[in-house]
């Protein structure tokens, strides 16, 4: 348990970075989707994948944040 604070900080930084990247990617693709008159199937699939990635990143971020809080870090 000697390095738990350090490990928690590393995990929080990494999951936050992934969450922000997934959020930004989804926002960009949603902007393209909303701006397109007739979106391509590829764009629709990209938005779907980005949405799943965003949800996955949010769940991971929540999990690490909860565990870090539970450990009192």
Secondary structure, 3 states (H helix, E strand, C coil): CCCHHHHHHHHHHHHHHHHHHHHHHHHHHHHHHHHCCCCCHHHHHHHHHHHHHHHHHHHHHHHHHHHHHHCCC
